[in-house]
Amino acid sequence: MLKHRTSALVLGICIVFLSALPANVLSQSAREVRTLETVKKLSAEIDQYIEDNKDQERIFGARRSEQGLWEWKELGSEDEEAIFFEGGGNYQLAAVWVRSSHVVFVTIFEGNDEVGDWSISIKYYFESKGRIIQVATDYRTLIDDIKVLDSQYFNNSGQVLEHSVEYYGLGWRGNQKLTEKPEHMMTPIHKIPVYFKVSDLPFYSLLKTISPKGNLLFRGNGWGETLHKYVSTVWHVDIGARLDRLAELNQIYLIP
């Protein structure tokens, strides 16, 4: 009997607390829930669009200049691809999908072809007016044998509706999900750049140009497969001992 009375008392307190909240607070919360549901639905639709149009991307690459700035260019031929991969140090690769003349999805992959101990892939989802709705990050470090998945959803004002961070083990722990951030993690994920509008993208000026003929150089081969072959070849030559750990960075490619 005492247990039932206690439960009723707690329920009564909760009802009194909710009734004391301003109506606009409750309605705002309901709107955020509906907005989040809409955003997640749109993100899922974009994922399906990419799945159905894997060979329709435009590819861009960037390396740092002597001044330390990223210099972007569109990789419109196999020759340009070969020249790009001859560079050293950090690099970025981006794949862009357009639907109904609007950029809806961008993936930016960053790695280092000299060290190869880490990689980061960031997916950007945009609605038809060019505003960000989701940023999904996959960061992996072989130093710590850790994979970090960071996901953020946004409303039309650029405010975060939901933010989640998950940690997974690599190497001998397989793809085991961890309950919290590992204390031994030496290389935490660096700040994730959020481009709130398509026009904020670092290579936006290139997007406004006409795609060069034959830009879809990875058609029929698949961008992920091409990048995998490149990583395997370069790491085998430059890294050697790390070749047996390539599988730990699998699926960090530009396709979702």
N, C-alpha and C positions, 0 to 999 in steps of 0.2 A: 504494500500500500504506500509506504514511504517513497519507494522508487517511482511509482506512478505520479505521486504528488510533486516530486522533484522535477520530473519530465514536464509536467504541465506548467510548473513555475517557470522553467527555462523557456518553454514555448511562449508563455505569456510575455516574458521579458523581451524576447526577440520581436514579437508583434508590436509591443509598445515602442521599441527602438526604431523599427521600420516606419511606423506611423509618424514618428517624430521627425523623420528625414523630410527635407523639402521635396515637393513634388517634382521640381525640375531636376533634382539629383537622380531620382528614380527613373525618370523618363530619359535622362541623358545616358544612364547605364544601359537601358533597354535599346537605345539607338546605337550605342557602341557595339552591343552584341549583334544586332542586325547588320551593322556595317561590316563587322568582322566576318560574319557568315557570307556576306556578299563578296568580300575581298577574297576569301578562301575559294569560293566557287569560281571566281574569275581566274585565279591563279591555276586552278585545276584545268580550266578550259584552255589556258595558254599552254600548259604542259601537254595536253592532248594535241593541240595545234602543232607544237614542235615535234611531237612523236609522228604526226602524219606528214610533216614537211622537213624531214631531217636534212635534205640536201638543198635547202633554200636559203642558207645562211650567207652572210658576207663576213669575210675574215679579215681581221686587222692585227697587226703586230707592233710592239713597241720595245725599244731598248733605251737605256739612259744615255744622254749626251754627255759631253765633257763637263758641262755645267750641272750635271746631275738631274736634268729634266727628262721626262719621258717623251720620246719622239715617236709619234704614231704614223703608220702608213698602211694602206690597204694592200694585202697580199693577193694580187690579181693574176699571178701566173706561177708555174712551178719554178721558174728561174728566180723570181722574187722570194719564193719560199726558201729555196736553197741558200740564197745570199743571207736571208734573215737568220737562218739557223747556224750560219758560220760565225756569228757574233758570240761573245762570251759574257759571263756574269748573269745578272738578273734579266728576265724578259717577261713581257706580258703578251698574251694572246686573247683576242676577243672574237666572239661569234655573235652576230646580230640577226634577229628574225623580224621581218616586217609582215604585218597583216592588214590588208585594206589601206595601204599607204601609211600605216602607223607602226613605229617601232614598239613591239610588245614584249620582247625578251632579249636580254643581253647577258652573256656569260663572259666573265673575265678570269682568265687563269694566269697565275703568276708563279714562276719557279726560278731555279738557278741551275744552269747547265754546267756549272763548274763544281758545285758542292752537292746539290741534290738531296739535302737532308730534310727539306720541307717543301710543301706546295700548298697553294691556297686557290680555291675556285669559288667565285662569287656569282650567284645568279640574281639578276635584276628583272623584276616583273613590272610592266607599265600598263596602265589603262589607256584607252583610245586617245585621251587628251594629253598623254605624255607624262602623267603623274605617277610616281612610284606607288606600288601597292604591296610589294614584298621584296625582301632581300634575304637570300638563303646562302649561307657560307659553309663551305667544307674545308677545314684546315687540318693538315696532317704534318706531323713532325716525327722523323725517325729517331731523333735524339732522345725523345721521351716515349716513343712508341704510343702516341696518343692521336686520336682523331677528335676534332671538335666540330659539332654541328650547331650553328648559330642561325636562328630564324627570327625575322622581324616582319610584322604586318603593319601597314600604315593606312590612315584615313586620308581624305582629300586634302586635309590641311598639313599633312606630313607628320602628324602625331602618331606615336607608336600605340597600336591597339593591343598587340600581344608580342612578347619577346621571350624566347626560350633558348636555353643553351644546354647541350647534351655532350657528354664525354664518353668516348669509347676507347677500349684498348686495342692496340695493334700487336704485331709480332706474335709472341708466344701466347698472348691472351686472346688471339683471334679478333673477332669483332664484338667482344664482350662490352655491354653497356655498364658504365660505372655510375655509382650512386652520387658522386660529387667530384669536383675538380681534384685531380691528384696532387698531393702535397709536393711530390718530387718533380712536377712539371717545370722545366727550366726555361722553355721558350713559349711563353703564353702568346696567344693570338694577338697580332697587332691590331690597331684601330681599323675597323671596317669602314671603308669609304661608302657613304650613302649618297647616291645621285637622285635628288628628289624629283628632277625632271629630266626628260630625255636630252634636253638642251644643255644639261650640266655634264654630260658624258665628256671625258677628255678628248675623244676623237669625233665630237659632234660635227665639226666642220667638214670632216671627211664623209660623214653620212649624207650630207646634203649634195654630194657629187654623184654623178651617174656611175654605177658599178661598172668597172672595166670588163670588157668582153672576156669570157672564160674565167670570171672570178671564182666560180664554184669549182675550184681545182680539186676539191676533195669529193666531188660527186662520184658515186659508184664505189668509193673506197671507205667513206665514212670518216668524219673528222677525228673521232675518238681513236679509230684504228690507226690513222696516219700519225697522230701524236704518240700513240703507244709505240709504234715502230721507231719513231725518232728518239724517244726517251730510252728505249731499250738499246738502240745502236750507240748513242752518245754515252750513256752511262756505262755501257760495257767497255768502251774505250777509255773513258776518263776516270771512272770510278772503280771498275774492276771488282773489288771485294764486295761492293754493294749490289752487284747484279742479282744475288740470291734474295734480295729484299725488295725487288721491284714490285712484287705482288702486293706488298703492304701499301702501295700507293695506287692500286688499281682503281679504275673508274673515276679518277680525277681528271676528267676530260671536259671538253667544252660542250658536249651534248648533255642534256639532263638525264 
